[in-house]
Protein backbone atom coordinates (compact mmCIF):
# COMPACT_ATOMS: atom_id res chain seq x y z
CA UNK A 1 0.00 0.00 0.00
CA UNK A 2 1.27 3.43 -0.93
CA UNK A 3 0.71 5.41 2.25
CA UNK A 4 -0.80 5.55 5.71
CA UNK A 5 -4.22 6.73 4.42
CA UNK A 6 -4.37 3.74 2.05
CA UNK A 7 -3.54 1.41 4.92
CA UNK A 8 -6.27 2.94 7.07
CA UNK A 9 -8.84 2.46 4.30
CA UNK A 10 -7.68 -1.11 3.76
CA UNK A 11 -8.16 -2.09 7.41
CA UNK A 12 -11.42 -0.14 7.67
CA UNK A 13 -12.70 -2.12 4.69
CA UNK A 14 -11.93 -5.29 6.64
CA UNK A 15 -13.85 -3.85 9.61
CA UNK A 16 -16.74 -3.02 7.26
CA UNK A 17 -16.92 -6.59 6.02
CA UNK A 18 -17.10 -7.68 9.67
CA UNK A 19 -19.95 -5.18 10.18
CA UNK A 20 -21.69 -6.82 7.22
CA UNK A 21 -21.56 -10.19 9.01
CA UNK A 22 -23.26 -8.58 12.01
CA UNK A 23 -26.02 -7.13 9.77
CA UNK A 24 -26.57 -10.54 8.14
CA UNK A 25 -27.04 -12.01 11.63
CA UNK A 26 -29.53 -9.31 12.65
CA UNK A 27 -27.05 -7.56 14.95
CA UNK A 28 -26.37 -3.81 14.94
CA UNK A 29 -23.66 -3.72 12.23
CA UNK A 30 -20.37 -2.70 13.81
CA UNK A 31 -17.07 -4.34 12.91
CA UNK A 32 -13.56 -4.10 14.33
CA UNK A 33 -10.05 -5.15 13.34
CA UNK A 34 -6.94 -5.27 15.54
CA UNK A 35 -3.71 -4.62 13.67
CA UNK A 36 -0.25 -5.44 15.04
CA UNK A 37 2.94 -4.80 13.02
CA UNK A 38 0.91 -4.42 9.84
CA UNK A 39 -0.95 -7.68 10.36
CA UNK A 40 -4.67 -7.98 11.12
CA UNK A 41 -4.47 -10.34 14.12
CA UNK A 42 -8.13 -10.16 15.19
CA UNK A 43 -11.41 -9.49 13.38
CA UNK A 44 -14.74 -9.26 15.17
CA UNK A 45 -18.29 -7.99 14.83
CA UNK A 46 -21.01 -7.14 17.29
CA UNK A 47 -22.52 -10.40 18.63
CA UNK A 48 -24.53 -9.14 21.59
CA UNK A 49 -27.78 -10.81 20.59
CA UNK A 50 -26.23 -14.07 19.40
CA UNK A 51 -24.17 -14.52 22.56
CA UNK A 52 -26.64 -12.72 24.87
CA UNK A 53 -23.58 -11.05 26.35
CA UNK A 54 -23.62 -7.33 27.23
CA UNK A 55 -19.86 -7.10 26.66
CA UNK A 56 -19.89 -8.69 23.18
CA UNK A 57 -19.39 -5.47 21.20
CA UNK A 58 -17.08 -5.71 18.18
CA UNK A 59 -14.23 -3.82 19.87
CA UNK A 60 -14.29 -5.81 23.12
CA UNK A 61 -14.33 -9.10 21.18
CA UNK A 62 -11.45 -7.98 18.92
CA UNK A 63 -9.35 -6.87 21.91
CA UNK A 64 -9.90 -10.16 23.70
CA UNK A 65 -9.16 -12.23 20.59
CA UNK A 66 -5.92 -10.28 20.08
CA UNK A 67 -4.91 -10.73 23.73
CA UNK A 68 -5.57 -14.46 23.42
CA UNK A 69 -3.47 -14.55 20.24
CA UNK A 70 -0.56 -12.55 21.70
CA UNK A 71 -0.91 -14.13 25.18
CA UNK A 72 -0.89 -10.65 26.75
CA UNK A 73 -3.47 -8.19 28.05
CA UNK A 74 -1.11 -5.41 26.97
CA UNK A 75 -1.64 -4.54 23.31
CA UNK A 76 0.75 -1.59 23.23
CA UNK A 77 1.85 -2.12 19.64
CA UNK A 78 -1.63 -2.55 18.24
CA UNK A 79 -4.07 -0.27 16.44
CA UNK A 80 -7.81 -0.77 16.60
CA UNK A 81 -10.02 -0.06 13.58
CA UNK A 82 -13.75 0.13 14.21
CA UNK A 83 -16.59 1.27 11.97
CA UNK A 84 -18.48 3.23 14.70
CA UNK A 85 -17.22 5.56 17.43
CA UNK A 86 -16.79 3.31 20.51
CA UNK A 87 -19.06 3.53 23.56
CA UNK A 88 -17.91 4.13 27.17
CA UNK A 89 -17.37 0.40 27.80
CA UNK A 90 -15.30 -0.11 24.67
CA UNK A 91 -13.14 3.00 25.13
CA UNK A 92 -12.56 1.76 28.67
CA UNK A 93 -11.45 -1.62 27.29
CA UNK A 94 -9.19 0.15 24.73
CA UNK A 95 -7.54 2.08 27.57
CA UNK A 96 -7.20 -1.06 29.70
CA UNK A 97 -5.42 -2.80 26.80
CA UNK A 98 -3.09 0.20 26.23
CA UNK A 99 -3.94 0.28 22.51
CA UNK A 100 -1.50 2.51 20.59
CA UNK A 101 -3.94 4.08 18.11
CA UNK A 102 -7.68 4.14 17.43
CA UNK A 103 -9.22 4.63 13.99
CA UNK A 104 -12.98 4.84 13.61
CA UNK A 105 -15.41 5.47 10.79
CA UNK A 106 -18.47 7.47 11.83
CA UNK A 107 -19.57 9.26 14.96
CA UNK A 108 -22.14 7.85 17.40
CA UNK A 109 -23.89 11.01 18.69
CA UNK A 110 -25.95 9.03 21.24
CA UNK A 111 -23.26 6.89 22.85
CA UNK A 112 -19.80 7.73 21.49
CA UNK A 113 -17.17 8.27 24.16
CA UNK A 114 -14.29 9.47 21.96
CA UNK A 115 -15.78 12.76 20.72
CA UNK A 116 -19.55 12.79 21.00
CA UNK A 117 -20.40 12.49 24.73
CA UNK A 118 -16.94 12.16 26.28
CA UNK A 119 -13.36 12.50 25.09
CA UNK A 120 -11.99 9.58 27.08
CA UNK A 121 -8.99 8.87 24.83
CA UNK A 122 -7.38 12.19 25.74
CA UNK A 123 -8.03 12.30 29.51
CA UNK A 124 -4.55 12.40 31.04
CA UNK A 125 -5.97 11.45 34.46
CA UNK A 126 -6.64 7.94 33.15
CA UNK A 127 -3.93 5.28 32.88
CA UNK A 128 -3.48 5.72 29.14
CA UNK A 129 -4.13 8.18 26.33
CA UNK A 130 -3.91 7.49 22.61
CA UNK A 131 -4.15 9.28 19.26
CA UNK A 132 -7.39 8.93 17.33
CA UNK A 133 -8.14 9.19 13.61
CA UNK A 134 -11.78 9.48 12.64
CA UNK A 135 -13.75 9.65 9.42
CA UNK A 136 -12.04 6.79 7.54
CA UNK A 137 -14.68 5.44 5.09
CA UNK A 138 -17.14 7.49 7.12
CA UNK A 139 -20.00 7.31 4.59
CA UNK A 140 -19.76 3.54 4.19
CA UNK A 141 -19.59 3.01 7.98
CA UNK A 142 -22.59 5.28 8.49
CA UNK A 143 -24.62 3.82 5.59
CA UNK A 144 -24.45 0.23 6.79
CA UNK A 145 -25.95 1.39 10.11
CA UNK A 146 -28.68 3.62 8.66
CA UNK A 147 -29.67 0.87 6.18
CA UNK A 148 -29.88 -1.64 9.03
CA UNK A 149 -32.10 0.60 11.15
CA UNK A 150 -34.26 1.53 8.12
CA UNK A 151 -34.96 -2.16 7.45
CA UNK A 152 -35.64 -2.68 11.15
CA UNK A 153 -38.14 0.19 11.24
CA UNK A 154 -39.88 -1.04 8.08
CA UNK A 155 -40.04 -4.55 9.52
CA UNK A 156 -41.51 -3.22 12.75
CA UNK A 157 -44.05 -1.13 10.84
CA UNK A 158 -45.29 -4.24 9.01
CA UNK A 159 -45.65 -6.09 12.31
CA UNK A 160 -47.57 -3.19 13.84
CA UNK A 161 -49.95 -3.02 10.84
CA UNK A 162 -50.60 -6.74 11.09
CA UNK A 163 -51.38 -6.32 14.78
CA UNK A 164 -53.80 -3.49 14.08
CA UNK A 165 -55.62 -5.02 11.14
CA UNK A 166 -55.75 -8.75 11.58
CA UNK A 167 -55.72 -10.81 8.40
CA UNK A 168 -59.14 -12.10 7.29
CA UNK A 169 -58.20 -15.56 8.56
CA UNK A 170 -57.09 -14.37 11.99
CA UNK A 171 -60.01 -11.93 12.31
CA UNK A 172 -62.68 -14.44 11.28
CA UNK B 1 -31.57 -10.74 57.21
CA UNK B 2 -33.19 -7.92 59.09
CA UNK B 3 -32.90 -5.04 56.70
CA UNK B 4 -31.46 -3.68 53.46
CA UNK B 5 -28.20 -2.58 55.11
CA UNK B 6 -27.66 -6.10 56.47
CA UNK B 7 -28.27 -7.52 53.01
CA UNK B 8 -25.78 -5.11 51.49
CA UNK B 9 -23.12 -6.12 54.02
CA UNK B 10 -23.86 -9.80 53.44
CA UNK B 11 -23.32 -9.55 49.67
CA UNK B 12 -20.31 -7.27 50.07
CA UNK B 13 -18.77 -9.91 52.32
CA UNK B 14 -19.22 -12.40 49.49
CA UNK B 15 -17.52 -9.92 47.14
CA UNK B 16 -14.69 -9.51 49.68
CA UNK B 17 -14.09 -13.25 49.78
CA UNK B 18 -13.85 -13.15 45.97
CA UNK B 19 -11.32 -10.32 46.29
CA UNK B 20 -9.34 -12.57 48.66
CA UNK B 21 -9.14 -15.21 45.91
CA UNK B 22 -7.67 -12.59 43.58
CA UNK B 23 -5.06 -11.60 46.19
CA UNK B 24 -4.10 -15.25 46.71
CA UNK B 25 -3.53 -15.53 42.97
CA UNK B 26 -1.37 -12.39 42.85
CA UNK B 27 -4.09 -10.31 41.15
CA UNK B 28 -5.19 -6.84 42.28
CA UNK B 29 -7.82 -7.89 44.85
CA UNK B 30 -11.24 -6.82 43.59
CA UNK B 31 -14.32 -9.01 43.90
CA UNK B 32 -17.87 -8.76 42.55
CA UNK B 33 -21.23 -10.44 43.12
CA UNK B 34 -24.33 -10.23 40.92
CA UNK B 35 -27.59 -10.56 42.85
CA UNK B 36 -30.95 -11.30 41.25
CA UNK B 37 -34.15 -11.68 43.29
CA UNK B 38 -32.12 -12.07 46.49
CA UNK B 39 -29.91 -14.77 45.03
CA UNK B 40 -26.19 -14.40 44.27
CA UNK B 41 -26.19 -15.74 40.71
CA UNK B 42 -22.58 -14.84 39.81
CA UNK B 43 -19.37 -14.37 41.78
CA UNK B 44 -16.12 -13.26 40.22
CA UNK B 45 -12.74 -11.75 40.98
CA UNK B 46 -10.17 -9.89 38.94
CA UNK B 47 -8.34 -12.39 36.69
CA UNK B 48 -6.54 -10.07 34.30
CA UNK B 49 -3.09 -11.59 34.81
CA UNK B 50 -4.24 -15.20 34.93
CA UNK B 51 -6.29 -14.91 31.74
CA UNK B 52 -4.08 -12.22 30.14
CA UNK B 53 -7.34 -10.55 29.17
CA UNK B 54 -7.73 -6.76 29.48
CA UNK B 55 -11.49 -7.14 30.02
CA UNK B 56 -11.21 -9.70 32.84
CA UNK B 57 -12.04 -7.30 35.70
CA UNK B 58 -14.26 -8.73 38.45
CA UNK B 59 -17.33 -6.73 37.37
CA UNK B 60 -17.09 -7.63 33.68
CA UNK B 61 -16.66 -11.32 34.53
CA UNK B 62 -19.61 -11.28 36.96
CA UNK B 63 -21.86 -9.55 34.42
CA UNK B 64 -20.98 -12.06 31.73
CA UNK B 65 -21.43 -15.04 34.04
CA UNK B 66 -24.86 -13.72 35.07
CA UNK B 67 -25.87 -13.15 31.44
CA UNK B 68 -24.79 -16.69 30.61
CA UNK B 69 -26.82 -17.99 33.57
CA UNK B 70 -29.96 -15.98 32.74
CA UNK B 71 -29.49 -16.37 28.96
CA UNK B 72 -29.93 -12.62 28.52
CA UNK B 73 -27.68 -9.61 28.06
CA UNK B 74 -30.30 -7.56 29.90
CA UNK B 75 -29.82 -7.79 33.66
CA UNK B 76 -32.52 -5.29 34.59
CA UNK B 77 -33.51 -7.03 37.83
CA UNK B 78 -29.96 -7.45 39.09
CA UNK B 79 -27.77 -5.57 41.55
CA UNK B 80 -24.00 -5.56 41.31
CA UNK B 81 -21.83 -5.55 44.44
CA UNK B 82 -18.15 -4.75 43.96
CA UNK B 83 -15.42 -4.04 46.48
CA UNK B 84 -13.82 -1.15 44.52
CA UNK B 85 -15.38 1.74 42.60
CA UNK B 86 -15.61 0.50 38.98
CA UNK B 87 -13.43 1.89 36.17
CA UNK B 88 -14.70 3.42 32.90
CA UNK B 89 -14.83 0.03 31.17
CA UNK B 90 -16.77 -1.64 33.95
CA UNK B 91 -19.27 1.20 34.42
CA UNK B 92 -19.77 1.03 30.65
CA UNK B 93 -20.48 -2.71 30.94
CA UNK B 94 -22.87 -2.08 33.86
CA UNK B 95 -24.79 0.44 31.72
CA UNK B 96 -24.81 -1.92 28.73
CA UNK B 97 -26.32 -4.66 30.92
CA UNK B 98 -28.96 -2.25 32.34
CA UNK B 99 -28.06 -3.22 35.92
CA UNK B 100 -30.70 -1.97 38.40
CA UNK B 101 -28.41 -0.95 41.26
CA UNK B 102 -24.70 -0.67 41.99
CA UNK B 103 -23.16 -1.09 45.45
CA UNK B 104 -19.44 -0.58 45.94
CA UNK B 105 -17.04 -0.57 48.87
CA UNK B 106 -14.25 1.98 48.54
CA UNK B 107 -13.41 4.77 46.11
CA UNK B 108 -10.75 4.47 43.41
CA UNK B 109 -9.40 8.03 43.16
CA UNK B 110 -7.17 7.19 40.17
CA UNK B 111 -9.62 5.33 37.93
CA UNK B 112 -13.12 5.32 39.45
CA UNK B 113 -15.85 6.35 37.01
CA UNK B 114 -18.81 6.48 39.42
CA UNK B 115 -17.68 9.38 41.62
CA UNK B 116 -13.94 9.93 41.43
CA UNK B 117 -13.13 10.88 37.81
CA UNK B 118 -16.56 10.64 36.18
CA UNK B 119 -20.13 10.19 37.34
CA UNK B 120 -21.20 7.88 34.53
CA UNK B 121 -24.06 6.19 36.41
CA UNK B 122 -26.05 9.42 36.53
CA UNK B 123 -25.49 10.74 32.98
CA UNK B 124 -28.99 10.91 31.49
CA UNK B 125 -27.54 11.20 27.95
CA UNK B 126 -26.43 7.56 28.16
CA UNK B 127 -28.83 4.66 27.57
CA UNK B 128 -29.26 3.89 31.26
CA UNK B 129 -28.83 5.44 34.69
CA UNK B 130 -28.90 3.64 38.02
CA UNK B 131 -28.82 4.34 41.75
CA UNK B 132 -25.53 3.78 43.54
CA UNK B 133 -24.74 2.99 47.18
CA UNK B 134 -21.14 3.38 48.26
CA UNK B 135 -19.14 2.78 51.40
CA UNK B 136 -20.48 -0.68 52.31
CA UNK B 137 -17.66 -2.40 54.28
CA UNK B 138 -15.48 0.44 53.01
CA UNK B 139 -12.58 -0.18 55.42
CA UNK B 140 -12.38 -3.90 54.65
CA UNK B 141 -12.57 -3.26 50.89
CA UNK B 142 -9.85 -0.63 51.13
CA UNK B 143 -7.62 -2.66 53.48
CA UNK B 144 -7.40 -5.70 51.24
CA UNK B 145 -6.10 -3.43 48.45
CA UNK B 146 -3.63 -1.46 50.56
CA UNK B 147 -2.29 -4.69 52.09
CA UNK B 148 -1.84 -6.17 48.62
CA UNK B 149 0.06 -3.15 47.32
CA UNK B 150 2.16 -2.93 50.49
CA UNK B 151 3.29 -6.54 50.01
CA UNK B 152 3.94 -5.82 46.34
CA UNK B 153 6.07 -2.77 47.14
CA UNK B 154 8.04 -4.68 49.77
CA UNK B 155 8.57 -7.51 47.29
CA UNK B 156 9.68 -5.08 44.60
CA UNK B 157 12.02 -3.32 47.02
CA UNK B 158 13.76 -6.62 47.74
CA UNK B 159 14.10 -7.26 44.00
CA UNK B 160 15.54 -3.79 43.44
CA UNK B 161 18.03 -4.22 46.28
CA UNK B 162 19.12 -7.53 44.82
CA UNK B 163 19.63 -5.87 41.46
CA UNK B 164 21.67 -3.08 42.97
CA UNK B 165 23.82 -5.15 45.30
CA UNK B 166 24.35 -8.55 43.78
CA UNK B 167 24.67 -11.38 46.27
CA UNK B 168 28.24 -12.56 46.90
CA UNK B 169 27.60 -15.63 44.76
CA UNK B 170 26.19 -13.69 41.79
CA UNK B 171 28.79 -10.94 42.11
CA UNK B 172 31.73 -13.30 42.32
Interface residues (C-beta under 8 A of the other chain):
Chain A: X48 X49 X51 X52 X53 X54 X55 X56 X57 X60 X63 X64 X67 X68 X71 X72 X73 X74 X75 X87 X88 X89 X90 X91 X92 X93 X95 X96 X97 X98 X110 X111 X113 X117 X118 X120 X123 X125 X126 X127
Chain B: X48 X49 X51 X52 X53 X54 X55 X56 X57 X60 X63 X64 X67 X68 X71 X72 X73 X74 X75 X87 X88 X89 X90 X91 X92 X93 X95 X96 X97 X98 X110 X111 X113 X117 X118 X120 X123 X125 X126 X127
